[in-house]
Amino acid sequence: MWVVVVAIFFKWYKWLVHVVSGTSELERISAKHHVTRRAVALVDQSLALSTKLVAQRKLLLLAAAPDHGDGGGGAADQDEEEEEGDLISDLAGDIVRLKGFRSTQAADAFHRIYRCLYHANGAVNYLEQLAKVPFEGENGNQEQAEVNRMRLLGLWKALNPDSTVPPLVSPLWKEVGFQGNSPATDFRGMGMLGLENLAHFADHHGELARSVLLTSQHPTQWFPFAATGINITSWLLGRAKDHHLHHLFCLGDIEAGLSTANVDCFGEIYSATYTGFQRFWVSEKGQITEFPVVFAKFKRTWTPCLDEAMTLEDLFLE
């Protein structure tokens, strides 16, 4: 009952502020916070709660996934960028008109904030697609399957640089925390996103990843490195889909509205989170029999770190 009361009071408060100030919440956010990651999070929240911008919100959520192909950099690519820029401008302009922005400066800031938010949505949509791609290759695509296999073997080499890479089916994979002799079975829940995250951690933060692996192999406080990493991927993807990570997807020149967002950004969030889990596990003297309890407690303690961080660097506790 109290939730309903709070919601009604909040709506009444927003209406009163709107009447007194003569401006919409979106205009006030854009004017006060300018183009920052904080503004991106606040605008996203405001759009989610708006009852008048439901159609505009749906269009934003359909943001195209960024191109992760080779990219020729030719005229076709430039044309696509211009088309996307025109689309974003039209979508943002529609909201500016509907909300009656009075300040041209606030309207300009909103356009740039919206561009960041659009790219963040596109990145999350891409992550969702990647999580559905099976290790064996989408629709039996053998070329893709071979790329995935090489990615897996590269993961082993990054984690164990001084050892020989085992075959794709071997009991040695259990040493890096896969649940069986064939790592492919572990990726059925998170698809290639699970592998991408593990590989990103090992490739870009090798020393940290090997430190986490060493902790996971403790005689009494062990935990399955790879399986735990896939669990972390699942949790973070859920938070991304619920729009709790969009501000962290904004890379590059935020003020100019030229931010980019891609899977590597999510990989950085993942790497910091897994490093945080390692430290939490050690501090809690975790035991494998208590893993679900410890992991749930970690998520509660790490959530504020994700919410409060304004840059990816804020997440790393080195």
Number of C-alpha atoms within 10 A of each C-alpha: 5 7 8 9 10 11 11 12 12 12 12 12 12 14 15 12 13 14 11 9 11 15 16 18 21 24 23 18 20 25 19 12 15 21 25 22 24 19 23 30 19 18 21 22 14 15 19 14 13 12 10 12 17 13 9 15 18 12 12 22 15 12 20 16 20 18 12 9 6 6 9 9 8 8 9 11 13 12 11 11 12 12 12 15 13 12 12 21 15 13 19 22 18 14 21 21 11 10 16 15 21 14 14 12 14 22 22 19 25 29 23 26 30 25 27 32 29 27 26 30 25 22 27 28 19 20 21 18 14 18 21 16 20 22 26 22 18 13 9 11 10 12 12 17 17 14 13 20 17 12 17 21 15 17 22 18 17 22 24 16 13 8 10 9 16 13 12 16 12 12 15 16 20 17 16 21 21 23 17 16 16 16 23 20 15 19 22 16 16 22 23 24 28 24 26 23 23 26 24 21 28 23 16 15 17 17 14 19 24 17 14 19 23 14 18 24 16 10 8 11 15 19 22 17 23 24 20 18 23 23 15 21 27 17 13 21 22 14 15 22 15 11 17 18 22 25 26 26 29 28 20 13 13 19 15 14 22 15 20 21 24 21 19 16 17 25 20 22 23 23 27 21 24 22 21 20 22 20 15 18 21 14 9 12 11 19 16 14 10 9 15 11 12 19 18 10 13 19 16 11 14 15 14 10 16 22 13 13 17 16 16 18 12 13 22 16 10 9
